[in-house]
């Protein structure tokens, strides 16, 4: 409670500051208007004031740098009391060319009781300030007549070509229409007698050609004084009749030594001539107060900041305040809601719409998993509508499947299909089906359409995370590293967080989702297998198949995988080549599955002379797979892209111990030295475990029994019951969010 109260006070202070800033900004927008072409109105006022006058006075200030403590509070009151007719900034009136700095300067100059003019200097040019200077004040170089004097302003920043300025200036000086001429250059022409520390050649007028040309004109034509700023000092020199004055003490950083101090210059013009007086300020500002002034300037400039930037600032403060409040005061319960009761939905038939980017007859882990889930749910009395791509070899009658024609087929055998998600009949079919929830099996394409329909129909969306997308970069027309390291993880995170819940087959998959930032409820539910079918296989069926394949007395090692890059089959082939020289037992590896890498893998097998030890059998109908598994004594697996490795469970249901490369999806199924072995992706270690099981018949039989026990825990019936309970839990959560209304 003692911590809570100060944080709450801090939150309300933030809210109060935001309200005050908004209110003050609203006041400024009503009372103050935007300003543009300020120099034109200032010159008109100045010329009217000096009309028919032979004498006048003005002040020159340099390096104002938006100073509040010195220029606004000290120098402006002195100028207002001095009786000068106008003031001129010799450059660096702002600390930077940002919009906020120009608006702050405009507010400061509004305290003057006489006209003012600005020289376009280095600071005015910074941060694209040249555009703002032109809009708010006027051209970067210009000239005007007032009384008996001509005032000429040059651009020392390089924004305007210097040769053009020299031609223009020469034409002005030739006219000789003024008794007195004053030039303002922004940067000094001459190095002072007391050079400023921490300055270099770039602080003086550049390039050298500009400087030399300008000095040449000043020798030809009469100019009374040349004023500049840009250096934190006061310096005065003469060349012939022309005085060169550097004045940089109106508020910027100074060294407080004999050359660098706060000041301004007062110029009096009369019939007797020109009198230039240095007006020195005795200011010993402590560094702490200097820092406080900088902080005050930041706050002060907020009141003059541009409208859009101000809105952004307010939004930032508001977000920070809300974030602070939620962190400090919002109650959080990071545990699941154990009060959710799924039982009302467990005995009630549910209507489930499923969306998948591939399905039977395409052979793969996802289609087989979906088919088994469909069978289990229907056996429990639920209704399921599957939305899947259309294939040429698909069954003619599928009452539970809505086949969607493809707009594009990818892969050597056109096995990956992009369904036409833009067909209106898909949405209509789902609406007519009236699902209680929508189950999505891919985080894109048809999966995205399913998520959209779930939101429109206001039913829960559940996502099954089947596939490690980062291992499928070779199928994506993007840089592989970019897809693996960023896009794949971001895609899954974004999609999963838009769903109401996520189902994963293993705890390692759940850990992955949490690591990438998935915050929605995650349920671990391993995919089921048809355990009974494997137990119904007879010895006679196995003998017939063995004879048909021409297998002799050698021990059979089974592997099941799609022939694709992500399945790591090259490792398996290399390991078998090594195993051939490490065991005396005759063996034969049967690789079941097909894919776009088949021809390349066949060539590799021939290159390694493995035809007698390694066969690619191609695709096998799902209904015959149990017999093929029962041919073997061991199951071999090298893929690292699985989320569960369903074929491993199927092999265990046939009583096969497993030797697999350690990866996600494998760790949760293969129990080390119990029903198999997991090794690093190291050929030596992997072959040692395979050789051990080939030669130790007692160990192999012991692990075979354990494999059957593990597989029995993953029947289709238990799989469907577990998913149905997840459905019930998600529907209960949806009902609770809707205020108790029955879903």
C-alpha positions in Angstrom: 0.0 0.0 0.0 2.9 2.3 0.7 4.3 1.8 -2.8 0.9 2.0 -4.5 0.0 5.5 -3.2 3.0 7.4 -4.6 2.7 5.6 -7.9 -0.9 6.6 -8.1 -0.1 10.2 -7.3 2.6 10.1 -10.0 0.1 8.8 -12.5 -2.4 11.6 -11.8 0.4 14.1 -12.0 1.1 12.8 -15.5 -2.5 13.1 -16.4 -2.6 16.7 -15.0 0.4 17.7 -17.0 -1.1 16.4 -20.2 -4.4 18.3 -19.5 -2.5 21.5 -18.8 -0.4 21.2 -22.0 -3.5 20.5 -24.1 -5.3 23.5 -22.5 -2.4 25.8 -23.0 -1.9 24.7 -26.6 -5.6 25.2 -27.3 -5.3 28.8 -25.8 -2.2 29.5 -28.0 -4.0 28.2 -31.1 -6.9 30.5 -30.5 -4.9 33.6 -29.5 -1.7 33.3 -31.5 -1.7 32.8 -35.2 1.0 31.4 -37.5 3.7 33.8 -38.7 5.2 34.1 -42.2 7.4 36.6 -44.1 8.1 38.4 -40.8 10.9 40.5 -42.3 8.5 42.3 -44.7 6.3 43.7 -41.9 9.4 44.5 -39.7 11.1 46.4 -42.6 7.9 48.4 -43.3 7.6 49.4 -39.6 11.3 50.3 -39.5 11.2 52.4 -42.7 8.2 54.2 -41.4 9.9 54.9 -38.1 13.1 56.3 -39.8 11.3 58.3 -42.6 12.8 61.8 -43.0 15.3 61.1 -40.2 19.0 61.7 -40.6 20.0 60.0 -37.4 19.0 56.7 -35.9 20.4 53.9 -33.8 20.2 50.2 -33.8 21.6 47.2 -31.8 23.4 44.2 -33.1 23.2 40.9 -31.2 24.8 37.6 -32.1 24.4 34.0 -31.0 21.1 34.5 -29.2 20.7 30.7 -29.3 17.1 30.8 -28.0 18.5 32.0 -24.6 15.9 32.7 -22.1 18.0 33.5 -19.1 20.3 36.0 -20.8 18.7 37.4 -24.0 15.0 37.3 -23.0 15.4 38.2 -19.3 18.4 40.5 -19.4 19.2 41.9 -22.8 15.6 42.5 -24.1 14.8 44.8 -21.1 18.0 46.7 -21.7 17.2 47.1 -25.4 13.7 48.3 -24.7 15.1 50.9 -22.3 18.0 51.9 -24.6 16.0 53.9 -27.1 17.4 52.1 -30.2 15.2 52.2 -33.2 15.6 48.5 -34.1 17.8 45.5 -33.6 19.5 43.1 -35.9 20.6 39.5 -35.1 24.0 38.9 -36.7 23.4 35.2 -36.9 22.5 32.1 -34.8 19.4 33.6 -33.3 18.2 30.0 -32.8 20.0 27.0 -31.3 18.9 24.8 -34.2 16.7 25.0 -37.3 13.8 22.9 -35.9 10.2 24.3 -36.0 10.1 24.4 -32.2 13.2 26.6 -32.0 11.8 29.1 -34.5 8.5 29.3 -32.7 10.3 29.8 -29.4 12.4 32.6 -30.9 9.3 34.2 -32.3 7.8 34.2 -28.8 11.0 35.7 -27.4 11.2 38.5 -30.0 7.6 39.4 -29.3 8.8 41.0 -26.1 10.8 43.6 -28.1 9.3 47.1 -28.4 11.0 47.8 -31.7 11.4 46.1 -35.1 13.9 43.3 -35.6 15.7 41.6 -38.4 17.6 38.3 -38.6 20.7 37.3 -40.5 20.6 33.7 -41.9 23.3 32.0 -40.0 24.7 28.5 -39.5 22.2 27.6 -36.8 19.3 28.8 -38.8 20.4 26.5 -41.6 20.6 23.3 -39.4 17.9 20.6 -39.4 16.4 21.8 -42.6 15.9 25.2 -41.0 16.6 27.0 -44.3 13.1 26.2 -45.4 11.5 27.3 -42.2 13.6 30.6 -42.2 12.4 31.4 -45.7 8.8 30.7 -44.8 8.7 32.4 -41.4 11.0 35.4 -42.1 12.0 35.7 -45.7 14.9 35.3 -48.2 18.3 34.1 -47.1 20.0 37.2 -48.6 18.4 40.6 -49.0 18.9 44.4 -48.8 16.8 47.4 -47.7 17.1 51.2 -47.3 16.2 52.9 -44.1 17.0 56.6 -43.3 20.4 57.4 -44.7 21.6 53.8 -44.5 21.6 50.7 -46.6 21.6 47.3 -44.9 22.8 44.2 -46.7 22.4 40.6 -45.5 24.4 37.8 -47.0 24.1 34.0 -46.9 27.2 32.4 -45.4 25.8 28.9 -45.2 26.4 27.8 -48.8 22.7 27.5 -49.4 23.0 30.4 -52.0 25.9 30.2 -54.5 28.5 32.8 -53.4 29.3 33.9 -57.0 25.7 35.0 -57.5 25.8 36.9 -54.2 29.0 38.7 -55.2 27.4 39.8 -58.5 24.3 41.0 -56.6 26.4 42.8 -54.0 28.6 44.5 -56.5 25.6 45.9 -58.3 24.2 47.2 -55.0 27.4 48.9 -54.0 27.8 50.5 -57.4 24.6 52.4 -56.9 26.0 54.4 -54.1 22.6 55.6 -53.1 23.2 55.5 -49.3 25.3 57.6 -47.0 26.1 54.7 -44.8 26.3 51.0 -45.6 26.3 48.0 -43.2 26.8 44.4 -44.2 25.9 41.3 -42.2 27.7 38.1 -43.1 26.7 35.6 -40.5 30.2 34.2 -40.3 33.3 36.4 -39.7 35.6 37.3 -42.5 38.7 38.0 -40.5 40.4 36.1 -37.7 40.2 38.1 -34.5 43.2 39.4 -32.6 42.0 37.2 -29.7 41.0 33.9 -31.4 38.2 31.9 -29.8 39.1 28.6 -28.3 37.3 25.5 -29.6 36.9 27.0 -33.1 38.3 26.1 -36.5 38.5 27.4 -40.0 34.9 26.3 -40.8 33.6 28.8 -38.3 34.8 31.7 -40.6 33.3 32.6 -44.0 33.8 29.8 -46.5 35.0 29.1 -49.2 38.2 31.2 -49.4 37.1 32.4 -52.9 33.9 33.9 -51.4 36.0 35.6 -48.6 38.6 37.0 -51.0 36.0 38.3 -53.4 34.0 40.0 -50.6 37.1 41.6 -49.2 38.0 42.8 -52.7 34.6 44.6 -53.0 35.0 46.2 -49.6 38.3 47.7 -50.7 36.6 49.2 -53.8 33.4 50.5 -52.3 32.7 52.3 -49.1 31.2 50.1 -46.3 31.1 51.4 -42.8 30.9 48.1 -40.9 30.7 44.4 -41.4 28.9 42.5 -38.6 29.1 38.7 -38.0 28.4 36.2 -35.2 29.1 32.5 -35.0 32.0 32.8 -32.6 31.4 33.1 -28.8 33.4 36.4 -28.4 33.6 40.1 -29.2 36.2 41.2 -31.7 36.7 44.4 -33.7 39.2 45.0 -36.5 39.7 47.7 -39.2 40.7 47.5 -42.8 40.8 50.9 -44.2 37.6 52.7 -43.4 35.7 49.5 -42.8 35.2 48.0 -39.3 34.9 44.3 -38.9 32.9 43.4 -35.8 32.2 39.9 -34.5 29.5 39.9 -31.8 28.6 36.5 -30.3 27.6 37.2 -26.7 23.7 37.5 -26.7 23.1 34.3 -24.8 25.0 31.3 -26.2 27.7 29.4 -24.5 30.6 31.7 -23.4 34.0 31.2 -21.7 33.7 34.3 -19.4 37.2 35.5 -20.2 38.4 38.9 -21.6 37.3 38.0 -25.2 34.3 35.8 -24.5 31.5 37.5 -22.5 27.9 38.5 -22.7 27.3 41.7 -24.6 25.6 43.4 -27.5 26.7 46.2 -29.8 24.9 49.6 -30.1 25.3 51.6 -33.2 24.4 55.3 -33.5 24.2 57.0 -36.9 24.2 60.8 -37.1 25.4 63.6 -39.3 28.7 63.6 -37.4 29.3 59.9 -38.3 28.9 56.5 -36.8 29.5 55.7 -33.1 29.7 52.0 -32.2 29.6 51.1 -28.5 30.1 47.8 -26.8 27.4 47.1 -24.2 28.9 44.6 -21.8 26.8 42.5 -19.4 28.4 41.5 -16.1 27.0 38.0 -15.8 28.6 35.3 -13.8 26.2 32.4 -14.5 26.9 29.3 -12.5 27.0 26.0 -14.5 24.0 24.7 -12.5 21.9 27.6 -13.5 23.0 27.2 -17.1 21.7 23.6 -17.0 18.5 24.8 -15.4 18.1 27.4 -18.2 18.5 24.6 -20.8 15.8 22.6 -19.1 13.6 25.7 -19.0 14.1 26.3 -22.6 13.0 22.7 -23.4 9.8 23.3 -21.4 9.4 26.7 -22.9 9.8 25.5 -26.5 7.0 23.0 -25.9 4.5 25.8 -25.9 5.6 26.9 -29.4 6.1 23.5 -30.9 4.4 22.6 -34.2 0.9 21.2 -33.9 1.6 17.7 -35.2 4.7 17.4 -33.0 2.7 18.6 -30.0 0.0 16.0 -30.6 2.7 13.3 -30.8 4.2 14.6 -27.5 0.8 14.5 -25.8 0.1 11.0 -27.1 3.5 9.9 -25.8 2.9 11.3 -22.4 -0.6 9.8 -22.3 0.7 6.4 -23.3 3.5 6.6 -20.7 0.9 7.6 -18.0 -1.5 4.8 -18.9 1.4 2.3 -19.1 2.6 3.4 -15.7 -0.9 3.1 -14.3 -1.5 -0.4 -15.7 1.9 -1.6 -14.4 1.3 -0.2 -11.0 -2.4 -0.7 -10.3 -3.9 -3.2 -12.7 -4.4 -6.6 -11.2 -2.8 -9.5 -13.0 -3.3 -13.2 -12.7 -0.7 -15.0 -14.8 -2.2 -18.4 -14.0 -4.9 -20.0 -16.1 -8.5 -19.5 -15.1 -9.2 -22.7 -13.2 -12.9 -21.8 -12.8 -13.6 -22.4 -16.5 -15.8 -25.5 -16.7 -15.8 -27.3 -20.1 -18.3 -30.0 -19.0 -21.5 -28.3 -20.5 -19.8 -28.8 -24.0 -18.3 -32.2 -23.5 -21.6 -34.1 -23.8 -23.1 -31.6 -26.3 -22.5 -32.2 -30.0 -20.4 -29.4 -31.4 -20.2 -28.0 -34.9 -16.6 -27.3 -35.9 -15.3 -25.7 -39.1 -11.7 -26.5 -39.9 -9.4 -24.6 -42.4 -6.3 -26.2 -43.8 -3.9 -25.4 -46.7 -3.4 -29.1 -47.5 -5.4 -32.3 -47.0 -5.7 -35.8 -48.3 -4.9 -37.2 -50.8 -1.8 -35.0 -50.2 0.3 -37.1 -47.9 1.8 -35.3 -44.9 1.7 -35.0 -41.2 -0.8 -32.2 -41.1 -3.4 -33.8 -43.4 -3.1 -37.2 -41.6 -3.5 -35.4 -38.2 -6.6 -33.5 -39.4 -8.1 -36.7 -40.8 -7.6 -38.5 -37.5 -9.1 -35.6 -35.6 -12.1 -35.6 -37.9 -12.7 -39.3 -37.4 -12.4 -39.0 -33.6 -14.7 -36.0 -33.4 -17.4 -37.6 -35.7 -17.2 -40.8 -33.7 -18.2 -38.8 -30.6 -21.2 -37.3 -32.4 -19.8 -33.9 -33.5 -20.2 -32.3 -36.9 -17.1 -31.2 -38.8 -16.8 -29.1 -42.0 -13.4 -29.1 -43.6 -12.4 -26.3 -45.9 -9.4 -27.6 -48.0 -7.8 -27.3 -51.5 -9.0 -29.3 -54.4 -6.8 -32.1 -55.8 -7.2 -34.2 -58.9 -7.0 -37.6 -57.1 -9.4 -36.7 -54.3 -12.4 -38.9 -53.4 -15.5 -38.1 -55.4 -17.8 -38.1 -52.4 -16.8 -36.1 -49.3 -19.8 -34.7 -47.5 -17.7 -33.3 -44.7 -15.2 -31.5 -47.0 -15.6 -28.2 -48.9 -13.0 -28.4 -51.7 -11.7 -25.0 -52.9 -10.2 -24.7 -56.4 -6.6 -23.5 -56.6 -5.3 -20.4 -58.2 -1.7 -21.6 -58.0 0.1 -24.9 -57.6 3.7 -25.0 -56.4 6.4 -27.8 -56.2 7.7 -30.2 -58.8 4.6 -32.3 -58.5 2.3 -29.3 -57.8 1.7 -30.7 -54.3 1.4 -27.3 -52.6 -1.7 -25.5 -53.7 -2.9 -22.0 -53.0 -6.7 -22.2 -52.8 -8.9 -19.4 -54.1 -9.8 -17.7 -50.8 -11.7 -15.0 -52.6 -14.7 -17.2 -53.4 -17.8 -15.9 -51.7 -19.3 -19.4 -51.4 -16.7 -20.3 -48.8 -18.0 -17.7 -46.4 -21.6 -18.6 -47.2 -21.0 -22.3 -46.6 -19.4 -21.6 -43.2 -22.3 -19.3 -42.2 -24.8 -22.0 -43.3 -22.9 -24.6 -41.3 -23.3 -22.3 -38.2 -20.1 -23.5 -36.4 -19.7 -23.2 -32.6 -16.0 -22.6 -33.2 -13.4 -22.5 -36.0 -10.2 -24.6 -35.9 -7.3 -23.3 -38.0 -4.4 -25.6 -39.0 -2.2 -23.0 -40.8 -1.3 -19.4 -39.9 -1.8 -18.0 -43.4 -3.9 -18.2 -46.5 -6.9 -20.4 -45.8 -6.0 -20.1 -42.1 -6.3 -16.3 -42.4 -9.7 -16.6 -44.1 -10.9 -18.8 -41.3 -9.7 -16.3 -38.7 -11.5 -13.5 -40.5 -14.8 -15.6 -40.6 -14.4 -16.5 -36.9 -14.2 -12.8 -36.0 -17.2 -11.9 -38.2 -19.3 -14.8 -36.9 -18.1 -14.0 -33.3 -17.1 -17.6 -32.6 -13.8 -18.7 -31.0 -10.8 -19.4 -33.2 -8.4 -22.1 -32.3 -5.0 -22.5 -34.0 -3.1 -25.8 -34.2 0.6 -25.2 -34.4 1.8 -28.1 -36.6 4.7 -26.8 -38.6 8.1 -25.1 -37.9 7.9 -22.6 -40.7 11.5 -21.5 -40.3 12.6 -24.8 -41.8 10.6 -24.2 -45.0 12.5 -21.1 -46.1 13.5 -22.8 -49.4 9.8 -22.8 -50.5 9.5 -19.0 -50.0 10.5 -16.4 -52.6 12.3 -14.3 -50.0 15.9 -14.3 -48.6 16.2 -17.5 -46.6 17.9 -15.9 -43.6 15.3 -13.1 -43.4 12.5 -15.6 -43.5 14.1 -18.0 -40.9 15.2 -15.4 -38.4 12.4 -12.9 -38.6 9.4 -13.4 -40.8 8.4 -17.0 -39.8 8.4 -16.3 -36.1 6.6 -13.0 -36.5 4.0 -14.6 -38.7 3.2 -17.3 -36.1 3.3 -14.9 -33.2 0.9 -12.4 -34.9 -1.5 -15.1 -36.0 -1.6 -17.0 -32.7 -2.2 -13.8 -30.7 -5.3 -13.1 -32.8 -6.8 -16.5 -32.0 -8.5 -17.4 -28.8 -6.3 -20.4 -28.0 -3.4 -22.5 -29.5 -3.1 -26.3 -29.6 0.5 -27.7 -29.7 1.5 -31.4 -29.8 4.5 -31.1 -27.4 5.7 -29.1 -24.5 8.8 -28.0 -26.5 6.4 -26.4 -29.0 4.6 -24.6 -26.2 8.0 -23.3 -24.9 8.8 -22.0 -28.4 5.5 -20.1 -28.7 6.1 -18.5 -25.3 9.6 -17.5 -26.3 8.5 -15.7 -29.4 5.8 -13.8 -27.5 2.5 -15.7 -27.9 0.3 -14.6 -25.0 -2.9 -16.6 -25.7 -3.7 -19.8 -23.8 -1.7 -22.7 -25.1 -2.9 -26.3 -24.7 -0.6 -29.3 -25.2 -2.4 -32.1 -27.0 -0.3 -34.8 -28.9 -1.7 -35.9 -32.2 -3.3 -39.3 -32.0 -2.5 -42.5 -34.0 -4.7 -45.5 -35.0 -3.1 -47.7 -32.4 -5.5 -50.6 -33.0 -4.8 -50.8 -36.7 -1.1 -51.6 -35.9 -2.0 -54.4 -33.5 -4.3 -56.0 -36.1 -1.5 -56.6 -38.7 -0.8 -60.3 -39.1 2.5 -62.2 -39.6 1.2 -63.4 -42.9 0.6 -59.9 -44.2 4.2 -58.9 -43.2 5.6 -62.1 -44.9 3.8 -61.4 -48.1 5.0 -57.8 -48.2 8.6 -58.9 -47.3 8.6 -61.3 -50.2 7.0 -58.7 -52.6 9.9 -56.3 -51.8 12.5 -59.0 -52.2 13.8 -58.7 -48.7 16.1 -61.5 -47.5 17.5 -62.2 -44.1 18.8 -58.6 -43.5 17.3 -56.6 -40.6 15.0 -53.8 -41.9 15.3 -50.2 -40.7 12.3 -48.1 -41.5 12.2 -44.3 -42.1 9.1 -42.3 -43.1 9.5 -38.8 -44.5 8.6 -36.5 -47.3 11.6 -36.2 -49.6 12.3 -32.5 -49.0 15.2 -30.4 -47.8 13.8 -29.7 -44.4 13.6 -33.4 -43.5 17.5 -33.7 -43.3 17.6 -36.9 -45.4 21.1 -36.2 -46.6 22.3 -36.7 -43.0 20.5 -40.0 -42.9 22.1 -41.2 -46.2 25.6 -40.1 -45.0 25.1 -41.9 -41.7 24.0 -45.1 -43.4 27.1 -45.0 -45.6 29.2 -44.7 -42.4 27.1 -47.4 -40.6 27.9 -49.9 -43.4 31.5 -50.2 -42.2 30.6 -50.3 -38.4 28.4 -53.4 -38.1 28.6 -56.9 -39.4 24.8 -57.4 -39.3 23.2 -57.2 -42.7 20.6 -54.4 -42.9 18.4 -52.6 -45.3 16.9 -49.1 -44.9 13.4 -48.6 -46.4 12.6 -44.9 -46.9 8.9 -44.4 -47.3 7.7 -41.1 -48.8 7.9 -39.0 -51.9 8.8 -35.4 -52.7 10.6 -33.0 -55.0 14.1 -34.2 -53.9 13.6 -37.8 -55.0 15.8 -37.7 -58.1 18.6 -35.9 -56.4 18.6 -38.3 -53.5 18.6 -41.3 -55.8 21.8 -40.0 -57.5 23.4 -39.5 -54.1 22.6 -43.1 -53.1 24.2 -44.3 -56.3 27.3 -42.1 -55.8 27.8 -43.7 -52.3 27.1 -47.2 -53.7 24.3 -47.6 -51.2 21.7 -49.2 -53.5 22.0 -52.5 -51.6 21.4 -50.8 -48.2 19.1 -47.9 -48.9 15.8 -47.9 -50.9 13.4 -45.1 -51.7 10.0 -46.9 -51.8 8.0 -43.8 -52.6 4.5 -42.9 -51.3 2.5 -45.7 -49.6 -1.3 -45.5 -49.1 -2.1 -44.6 -45.4 -4.2 -47.7 -45.0 -1.1 -49.9 -45.8 1.4 -48.1 -43.6 0.9 -50.3 -40.6 2.1 -53.3 -42.5 5.2 -51.5 -43.8 6.1 -50.4 -40.2 5.8 -54.0 -39.0 8.5 -55.0 -41.6 11.1 -53.2 -39.5 13.2 -53.9 -36.4 14.2 -50.2 -35.9 12.9 -46.8 -36.9 15.3 -44.1 -38.0 14.6 -40.4 -38.1 16.8 -37.3 -38.9 14.3 -34.5 -39.4 14.7 -31.4 -37.2 11.6 -29.6 -38.5 8.9 -31.5 -36.6 6.6 -30.2 -33.9 5.7 -33.7 -32.8 7.0 -36.4 -35.2 3.8 -38.3 -35.6 5.5 -41.0 -37.7 7.6 -41.8 -34.6 4.5 -42.6 -32.7 3.3 -44.8 -35.5 6.6 -46.7 -35.5 6.3 -47.2 -31.8 2.8 -48.6 -32.3 4.4 -51.2 -34.5 6.9 -52.0 -31.7 9.9 -50.2 -33.2 12.5 -48.6 -31.0 13.6 -45.2 -32.4 17.0 -43.6 -33.1 16.5 -39.9 -33.9 18.4 -36.6 -34.2 17.6 -34.6 -31.1 15.2 -31.7 -31.9 11.8 -30.2 -31.0 9.0 -32.6 -31.3 11.4 -35.5 -30.7 12.3 -34.8 -27.1 8.7 -35.2 -25.8 8.1 -38.5 -27.6 11.4 -40.4 -27.5 12.4 -41.2 -23.9 16.1 -41.7 -23.8 17.2 -45.3 -23.3 13.6 -46.3 -22.7 11.9 -46.5 -26.1 14.8 -45.3 -28.2 17.8 -43.0 -28.4 18.2 -39.3 -29.2 21.6 -38.0 -30.4 23.0 -34.8 -31.6 23.3 -34.3 -35.3 26.6 -36.2 -35.2 27.1 -39.2 -37.6 29.4 -41.0 -35.2 27.1 -40.8 -32.2 24.0 -41.6 -34.3 25.6 -44.7 -35.9 26.8 -46.0 -32.5 23.2 -46.1 -31.2 21.9 -47.7 -34.4 24.7 -50.3 -34.3 24.0 -51.0 -30.6 20.3 -51.8 -31.2 21.1 -53.9 -34.3 23.5 -56.1 -32.4 21.8 -56.2 -28.9 18.6 -58.2 -29.5 17.6 -58.2 -25.8 17.9 -54.4 -25.6 15.9 -54.0 -28.8 13.1 -56.3 -27.5 13.0 -54.4 -24.2 12.7 -51.0 -25.9 10.1 -52.5 -28.3 7.8 -53.2 -25.4 8.3 -49.7 -24.0 7.5 -48.2 -27.4 4.2 -50.0 -27.5 3.3 -48.7 -24.0 4.1 -45.1 -25.1 2.2 -45.4 -28.4 -0.9 -46.7 -26.5 -1.2 -43.4 -24.7 -1.8 -41.6 -28.0 -4.8 -43.3 -29.6 -7.2 -41.4 -31.9 -9.9 -41.7 -29.3 -7.8 -40.0 -26.6 -6.7 -37.4 -29.1 -10.3 -36.5 -30.0 -11.4 -36.5 -26.4 -8.5 -34.1 -25.4 -9.3 -31.7 -28.3 -13.0 -31.8 -27.4 -12.1 -30.8 -23.8 -10.0 -27.9 -25.2 -13.0 -26.8 -27.3 -15.1 -26.9 -24.2 -12.6 -24.8 -22.2 -12.3 -22.2 -24.9 -16.1 -22.0 -25.3 -16.4 -21.6 -21.5 -13.9 -18.7 -21.6 -15.8 -17.2 -24.5 -19.0 -17.4 -22.5 -17.4 -15.8 -19.5 -16.1 -12.9 -21.6 -19.6 -12.4 -23.0 -21.0 -11.8 -19.5 -22.4 -15.2 -18.9 -24.5 -15.4 -22.1 -24.7 -19.0 -23.4 -22.5 -19.6 -26.4 
